[in-house]
Structures are given as structure tokens and as C-alpha cells.
Amino acid sequence: MSHANTNPTSPEDVVGVRWRMWRGGESGKRYGNETIRITPDGRVSIRLPTPLAHHANAPHGRYVLACRVAFAHRGTEWADRIEANRAVAYRIHLDAARDRWYITASWQIPAAPAIPLTAALVHGVIGVDTNADHLAAWRLDVHGNPIGNPRRFCYDLSGNAMHRDAQVRHALTRLLHWARTCGVKAIAIEDLDFAAEKTREKHGRRKRFRRLISGLPTSKLRARLTSMADATGIAVIAADPAYTSKWGAQHWQQPLTTTKRSTTRHDAAAVAIGRRAQGHPIRRRTAPPPAHRSDEQGHRTVQAGPETRGREGPRPRIPGPRTRSVPPGHGAYAGDQNAQHRSERSAEHVPLMLSP
């Protein structure tokens, strides 16, 4: 619950002889309430009944108050709800002792059900790369393959705190709307935290780089995304950010670039983040140099097709004499390519499921 004070020029014209007014929220209506509507910039309007329609000073029989309001307590949470058109109830009342009018906003927060990681990833995932001025996102299927084209959700972090907060909220609202449209139930984002990583002792005289990481809204954006996604039933997965930009640009930027699509380094990093959240390796298999191929210029680089059975399982046991004490296919890590730390196949980090 949150409240703000206001002092309309003619309160009698709005509420008549009544000193209070209450209206329940309506989910799906504009800004969460059709009768008492408050815009994100704090402008209050009331839809008047038919007998009082002649007092309207705005279209559609609405009366707009001369002043604007602001919610100091849980103001960001209130703004998230009205941006998503979720129900918000309002109560307008007069404090006779202070001779002030107050507006109280209230809403109900349902208990969020726990979603297993496997269930959240059943429809794929959207990988998100956080940058200083935009969010680079790409949708991946259950096998870690990019689908469609990358999306970019821009925001401007210049100006005052209210402007920056509104920009981040608007970008996240568009991201969640796209996720609901695609039917994806999980969003993967980097687990970044520059709280202790932007000092001069850490990066020396690299003022430009320190200014860059200081402008990244990492912790605030992740907390805001978790809160907003919880209300829409979308899970947020925090992935380890190690080497996502480097390996994404090295292994995914060039293969995903076509004559009609220019893939940026940030788009490739979004693919790497999504694959890591799904448990897939980021780096692609590449062919060794010709001089080091075992069968002299004939090394096989073609991957097995999706119809090939057992393409991801361990190698079959080959009968015959053995020179090692442990036969092939029976070791402790047989079939586990990531655990063997082979070339171009490294052990990936386990994703972290975030909760509000």
C-alpha cells in the first residue's frame, strides 16, 4: 500500500458532499483502474458519473485534477503495475485535521509458485545481454539454437532518477511482452554485480571504462526484472557472465551474420548467455589445423544429424584386446564430454534461479 497527498483546486466539484472515494482495481484496464486513473507522471483523473458529467474538463467525461501526485513508499512497484495494466485500487480521502487530500493506492500480491528449472526451459529461453544503453535479446529453442532475429530494447540513463527509472521499466515491459508473445517461460540474464568492481584501485586510470560499468544498471535492472517477471509467470535465470561476450563473438557472431542481418557482439553474447542457462556449451566444435589431423586432410567436421540415434551418447564399446586396465566406455566419466575438459569443450557453470 502506498499513499500520496494532493490538494485539488475544487474538491467539492469532484466528490460533492462526500469526503472520501474508493474504487477497486480492474486488471486489463488502462493503468489498472478505469474510474480513478493515475498516469506514470502523477496526473490524476476521475471518471464522473452521468449526473456530474457537466463538470468534466477532459474528454470521455473525466475530471483531471490540477495537481500531480507521487508515491514515496513502493513507488517503483506501483509504477511497474500500472505500466503492465495490472489492477490497482485507489482511495481518495480528506484529512480534516491537516486540511489535506490524500490518495492511497493498494494492490494484492499473490504467492508466486515455485517453478522447476526444467519446466521453465521446456519452451526455450530468451538470452539477454545487459549494456549501458540497451538490452540485446535473442530467443533460443530447447536445443540452444537461435530462432528468428535478435531484438534490442533501448533505454536512456541520462537525466534525473525518475527518468532513468521510467526508461528501465519501459524496456523491461517490452521485453516481458515479447516473451509472452513468443510463449517463452524463462529469461536468462547475466549475474553481474559491479558494486566493488568500479573503483580506481581495481581499474587504475581507465576512467572511460569505470564510467561505462558505473552506468550499467545491473543490480537494479535484475531486481526490477525479477519483480516484474514474477507477476507474469516468467522465470528469471541468472547465468555466470564469464567469457560470454568473448566466446559469443568468437563462435556465434560470424555464423549468425547474413546478407540481410548484421549480428553484433552483444547479440552473440545474448546467445551465449541463453545457452549457458540451458546447460549447453557456448563454444562450437571447430576443426583442428590440417597438419595436426590424424587422417591427413580428411578430418570429419560434419555434425551428426538430428535423426541419428545416440549421437550425444557415449562411444560404443569396441571388442578386442585392451592395453589399458579400464576398457573404453566404462570409465567414471564415460559419455560426459564436459567433465573431461577436452579441447573446445569446457565445463559450464550451473545457472541460478532467481526469486523475488
N, C-alpha and C positions, 0 to 999 in steps of 0.2 A: 504494500500500500504506500502511496505517495501523495503528497498534497502540496498545493501552491496557493499563494494569496493573489487576489485580484481586486480591483476597485473599479467596476464599470461605472460609466458616467450616469446612467439612468437604470439602476437595478429594478425599479418598480415596473419599468416597461418590459422587463424580461420575465420576471416571476410574479408580477402583480402583488397581491397581498400575501403571498407565500414567501417565507424566509428561507426556504430550502427547496432543492430539487434533486431528484435522484433518477438515474436511468441505467439499467443493466447493459452490459456489453453485448455486441452482436458479431459473432465471428463471420468473416467474409465481407462485412460491410467496410466502406472506406474508413480507414483509421480505426476500425474496431468498434464504432458506435455511430449510428445514424442520427440519433436525436441530439446528443451533445458531442460535438466533434472538435477535437484539438489537433491542429496540424503540427508537424515536427518543429516548426519555428515558433510555436506557442500561441498561435491565433485561435481564439475560442469562438465557436458559432453554435447557435441553438436553433433547432427546427421548431418553429412556433406552431401551435395548434390552429385550426381554422378560424376560431373566433378572434384570435390575436394576429392573424396574417397581415393585417394592415400596418402593424408595427415593424414588419420586416424591412431591413436595409440592405439585403443581399438577395440574389436570385433563389428560386425554389423555396420561398417562404422562410428564409433563415435570417436570424439576427446575429450580427457579428459584434462582439464586444470591442470597445475602443482600445483596451489594453491587451497585453500579452502575458502569458504565464510561463513559468519554468519550474520543473520539479527537481529539487536539490537531492532528495532521497530516492534512490533507484531510478534516476532519470534516464540512464542509458538502457536499463531493462525496459522501461516504458517506451522509449523510442524504438527499440527492437520490435516490440509487439505491434505498435501502430504501423510500422513500415511493412510488416507482414500481414496487416489487416486482421490481427487476432483480437478477440473480444477484450475490451477494457470498459469497466463500469466507472461512472463519474457521479460525484455528489457535490452540488453547489449549495453552500450554506453561509449564513451571516453570523459572525461573532459580534454580538451586541456590545460586549464589554470593550472590545478593541475597535468597534465600528469598521470591520473589515470583512470582505467577502473572501471565502476560501473555496478552492476546487480540490477535491480528493479523488485520486484515481486508484482503482483496486482491480485485481485480477486473481485468478486461481491458477496455481501451478500444479498440474497432475504429476504423479510419481512416474518417473521415467523407467520403463522396463529394461532389464539387462539384456543386451544382445550379444551372443557369442560372436567371436571373430569370424568363424567360418560362415555363419549365417549372414553377417554383414557383407561379406565378399562374394556372395553367391551370384550377384548381378554385376560383378565387376567393381571397379573403383575409379575415382577421379583423382589424379595426382595434381597437387597444387604446389607451385614454386613461388615463394614469397620474395618480392622485390621492393625497392624503395618507392616505386610509383605504380605498380600494377601486380596483379596475381596472374601467373601463367598456369593454365589448367589444360589437362588433356584426359580424355576418357579412355580407360583400358578395359578389355574384356577379361574373362576369368583366366585366360592363359597369359595375360600380360601384354597383349598386342594392342597398340593404339587404334582407336576407332574414330573415324571422321577427321575433323580438323581441330587444331588447338583453339582454345578460347582465351581471351585476355580481358580482365576486369580491372580497369584503371581507377586510380584514386589520386587526389591531390592533397598532400600532407602539409601544404603551406597554409598560413593563416592562423586563426585562434584555435583553441582546443575544441570548441563546439563544431567548427567547420571540419577539423580533422576527424572528429568522431563521426560526424554525419557521412563523410566520404568513405570511411572504412565500413560503416554499417551498410551503406548503399551497395558497395562492391560485394560484400558477403551476401546480401539479399539476392543479388543477381546470380551469384554462384550457387546458392541453395535452390533457387528457382530452376536453374539449368539442371541441377542434379535430380530434382523431382520430375522434370520433363523427360529426362533420359531413363528414369526408373532405377537409378543407382542408389544404393543404400549406404555407401561409405565414401568418405572423403579422406585422402591421405595428405598430410601436411608435415613439413619438416619440424622436428623438435628443436627449434632454435631458441637460444637464450643468450643475449649479449649483455646481460647485466654487469658481468665482471670482465667483459672482453673488449671494451671500448675505451680503455684508459690509455694514457700516453706511455705508461710503463709497459703496456702489452704490445703496442704497435709503434712506439717511438714517435718520429716526426711525420708519420703518414697521416697528415691532417685530413686529406681528402677521403681516405679510407675510413678513418674514425668518424667523420661526419656522415659517411654513407651508412655504416652499420648503426649509428645512432638514430638515423631516420627510419630504420626498418621497424614497423610496429609489430614485433614478433610476439611478445607475451600478451599484449592487449588484443592483437588480432586472433591469436589462438584461443584465448579465453572467450572472446566475443563469438567466434565461430562455434565453439563447443556449446555455449548457451543457446545460440540461435538454432543450431542443428538439432539439439535435444528436443525442441518443440516440434520439429518436423519429422522426427523419427529417423534421422540420418546419423550414422555413427561417424565419429572423427578418429582417425588413426594417426598417431604421432610416429613418424619414421625417423630413423637415425640420419642426420644430414651429411655424414661423412662421404666425401667423394661423389655426391650426387650430381653436382654441376660438372665436374671433370669427366666422370665416366659417361654421363649423359651426352655431353658434347662429343666425346670420343667415339661412342658406339651407336648413338641414335640420331645425331643431328644430320649427318650426311645421308644415311639410308632413308630418312623421312622427308628429305627435301626433293621436291619435284619441280617440273617446269611451271606449275600453277600454284605452288605452295613453297614459301620460304620459311624453313624451320629455324627458329632462333635457339640460342644456347639455353634460354630459360624454358622454352618449350621442351627441349630434350631433357632438361633437369626434371620437369614435371613427370615425364615418362619414367625416369629413373626412380623418382620418389614413389610413384604408384606401384612399380614392380617390386620395390623393396617392401612395401606394405603388404603385398600379396605373398611374399616369401620367395619370389623368383630372383635369380641373379640379375644384376644390372648389366654386366659386361657380356657382349656377344662372343661366340666362338669364332676365332679367326684362324686362317691357315698359317702355318709356320713358313719361314723363308725357304725357297727352293733347295738351298744347299743342305738344309737340315731335315728334309723329308725322307722318311725311311724307304719309300719306294720310288725315289728319283723322278721328280716332276709329276708324279701321279697320285699325290696325296688327296684323299677324299675330303671335300669340304661341304658337300651337299647334306643337308639335314634330312632325317627320316620324315616321311610324310605323316599326316595325322591318322591315316588309315593303317599304318604299320603297327602291329601289336607288339607290346613290350619294348617300345623304342626308348622309354625312360627307365626301364628296369635294369637290374644288374646283368652283366655279361653271362652268357650260358657257360656252364662248366664243360670244359673240353676234356674228353677222356684221353688217357695216355700216361706215360711216366712223368713224374714230377721231380724237380730238383730242389724245391722248397718244401719246408715242413708243413706249410699251410697251403692247401690246394686253392686254385683260383675260384672265386665265387663263394668262399666260406669264411672270409676274414671278418673281423669285427666291424669294419666299415664298408663291406661289400655293397655296391649299389648306391652308396651315399657319396655323390661327386663333390658336394660342397664341403664335406668333412675331410676330404683328402687333400685340400689346399692345392689342387692341380693348377697348371697354368691357365689363366683366364677364367678360373672357377674358384672364387673365394667364398668363405663362409660369410653369409649375410647376417645382418642384425635382426633381432626379433622385434617386430613392431609393438608399439604400446597403445593400448586402447584408452582413450581419454573419456572421462566422465565429468559432468558439470559440477 
